[in-house]
Amino acid sequence: SSGINAEYGDCCAFFLDYINSESSTMYKRLLLIGDSQTQFGSRPDGWVTTISETFVRQLDITNRGLSGYNTRWYLEHLASIIPVVPTYYFDLAVVWLGCNDAVEPGDRQHVDEKQFSDNLTLIVCHLMNIGLQPSNILLLTPPTVDEDMLAKGSTASGGRSRTLMRRYADIVRHVATTRECQFIDLFQLFQDHEKVSDLFTDGLHLTKNGDALVSAAVSEFLAKRVQSGPVLPYWRDLASET
């Protein structure tokens, strides 16, 4: 029994040495913060799935997209989602919130513009407090919406409009600039698409084409911050046993 315990202790000590070694941190760690646009991104052909495949041997990705959440609810649970003293540290983060905040006043998901700005700033500051550099934090603006689809009784309506989304997108840009983070203007990117209706299933949530726009934009940000090519060598390049 004592021999087994000693062996178990040796294994634990070896494991603790390993997880704190350089070899265990070669993979960059990416945290995704968001609502349904991020949660659903892990579906087949979703933008999270695509970047996971693109950077499969370069990044460890944690998806913390919470469908239906606005910044107020996300902030309320932030300490549980990302502890102040995390057991798992992150190198990069993508924050995509605002689609639910930007509904008309009176809707339970609505968060007014000042509070949205304050909430988003607090989330960004929390990421900095756990060690992320501002240049490694990417904020995505809410995209535009397809008002025709929403007008047909889409369950995603909630009083959403292109005008409201634009105002909240402006706030995201302002927070990113003030905090010296990176940002991608998805509102304009989607607005400039030749056929906006091809990007949405219901006026808000994304089709395969919409996901492809997001994954391409986020991939540009990531490609500049991760090692080119796989972290570990291909098996054909490993020395054969002699």
N, C-alpha and C positions, 0 to 999 in steps of 0.2 A: 504493500500500500504506500509506504513512504517513498519507494522507488518510483512508483507511478506519479505521485505528487511532485517529486523532484523533476521528473521528465516533463510534466505538464508546465511547471514553473519555467523550465528552460525554454520551452516552446513559446510561452507568453512573452518572455524577455526577448527572444529572437524576433517575434512578430512586432513588438513595440519598437525595437531598433529598426526594423524594416520599414514600418509605415512612416517613420520620421526621417528616413534616408532620402537622398536625392533621387534614387531609382523609383520611389513611389510617387514623386511629384513631377515627373516629366510630362505627364498629361495635364494640359491646362484644364481648369474646372470652370464650367460655364453655368451660371444660374439664370433661369428664365422666370421673370415675375410678370404676371398678367391675369387676364380674365379668360373668357371662353375662347377668344382668338388665340390664346397661347395654349390653353388646355386642349382644345380641338386640334391644335397644330401637331399633336402626336398621333393623329389618325393616319392611315395610309394616304400618301401623297400630301400630307400636311407639311407646313413649312418647318416644323421642328423635326419631323421625320427626315426631311430632305437634308437639313444641315447635319443631322446625326449620321446620315450615310456619307455625306461629303467629307466630314471630319472624323470618321469612325475611328481612326487610329491616331488621332491628334487631340481630341477633346473628350472629357467626361461631362455629360450634360444632365442637369437636374431641372425638370419642368415643374414649376410651382404655379402654373396657371390655374385659377379658380373661377369656374364659370359663374357668371352673374355678379361677381364682386365689383364694387367700385373702390376708389382709393380709401374711403372712410373705413369700410369693412376690412380691407386688406391691412390698413394701418393698425386696426384693433387687434389683429392676429399676427402682426409682424414678428413679435418676439418669439412666437411659437414656430413660425415658418423659418425664420433666420435668427437663431439665438444671438445675443450680443457677444457671447463667448462661444462661437460655434465649434462643434467637434469636427466639422468638415469645412475647410476653407475654400473660398472661391477666388479665381483670378479675374474673371470676366462676368459681366451681368448685362442682360437685356431687360428693360422695363417697358412694358406695353400696357398701359392703363388709360382709361378715359372714355372708352366706348359706352360704359354704363353710367358714368358720371354725367355725360352729356345728353341726358334726357330732359324733358320739360319739367319745370318745378311742379311739385305735386306728386310726381312719380316717386315711389319709395327708393328707387336707385339713384335719384338725382342728388348731385353734390354741386353746390354753387361754385362759381368760378374762382373766387378767392380761396375757399376751403380746398378746392381741387389743387390749386397752386401750392398751398401750404402742405397738404398731404403728400403730394408728389415730392416736394422738397425734403420732407422728413424721411421719406423712403430712400431717397438718394443719399441723404446724410447718414442714414443707418448703414447703407452699403459702404460708405467711406469709413465709418467707425469700425467696421469689421475688417478693414484693410484694403479695400479696393481703391485703385487710383481712379480719379475722375475720367481720365482718358480711356479707361477700360470699362466704363459704364455707358451703355448705349440706350438712349430713350427713343422710342418710336411714337410718333403722333398717331392719334386715331385716324383711320382712313376716312375718305368721304363715304357717303351712303348712296344707295339707289332709292331715291324717293318714290319712284313709280312702283317698285316692288313693295316698299313699306306701305304705300297707300292701298294696296290690294289686300290688306288685312294680315300682313305678316306678324307673327308672334314676336318678332324682334322690333316692332315699331316703337312703342314706348315714347311717342312724341319725338323721336329722333328726326333730325333734319340736317341737310348739308350745312346750313348756316351755323347751327349749334356745334357741329363737329369741327368746323373751321375755327371757331372761337377757342375750343378746347385744344385744338392742335397748336394754335398760337401760344397757348400757355405752356404746353410741353416744350416748344422751341425756346421760350423765355427761360424756363427752369434749367434746361440743358445748357444754355448759353451762360446764365448766371453762375451755375455750379461747374462750369468748364467741362461738361460731359459731352459725349458725342450724341448726335441725334440724326434720325432719318425722317424726312417729311413724307410720311405715307399718304397724308391727305392729298398733297399735290401729285405724288406719284400715281395714285389711283385716279385722281381727277383728270390727269393727262392721258389716261389710257383711251385708246380709240373706241372701245365699247365697254363702258363701265358695267353694264348689266352682265357681262361675261365673268365678272370678278366675284359676284355674290350669289348665294343660294336663296337668300330671303331679304336682301337689301342691306344686310349687316355682316353676316357670317360669310366666310370665304369659300369659293369654289377652288378647284384644282388650279385654275389660272391665277386666282387671287393669292393663293398660298405660294405659287411660283414667284410672284413679284416680291413677296416678303422674304422668301428664302434667298433669292438672288441678292437683295439689298443687304440683308444681315450677313450673308456669306462674305461680302466685300469687307465689312467691318472685321469679321473674324480672321479672314485670310492674312490681314496685316499684323495679327497678334498671336498667331500660332506658328509652330515650326512647319516649314514647308516639307511635305511628305510625311510618312509615318514616323512616329517617335522611335519605335523599335524596328530593327531590320527585318526584311522579308526572309522567309525561311530558307530560300535558296542561297541567301547570302551568309547564312550561319555556317560556322565551321563544322564539318562532318566529324562524327566520332571516329577515333582511331584506336 
